Amino acid sequence: MSQGQACHCAESRKPVAERQWRVLQRRCNYSAFSGYHRTASDYSAVQCTACGVWWRTKAAYVHQLPDAEG
């Protein structure tokens, strides 16, 4: 199940390669159910660095986004 509302700022109207979106967790999660250990998942956590919104998705565009730093 996806979580959060995806970005709707001006970044969402740019081509994917030009968006200021970063992947926080690529195809994994860290939930209480797994003792906060990394668990493989179909979903990735994405954040827009322009507006700060983050969401989880399994959309194909995630493969075109860079990982977040730090």
Secondary structure, 3 states (H helix, E strand, C coil): CCECCCCCCHHHHCCHHHCCEEEEECCEECCHHHCCCCEECCCEEEEECCCCCEEEECCHHHHHCCECCC
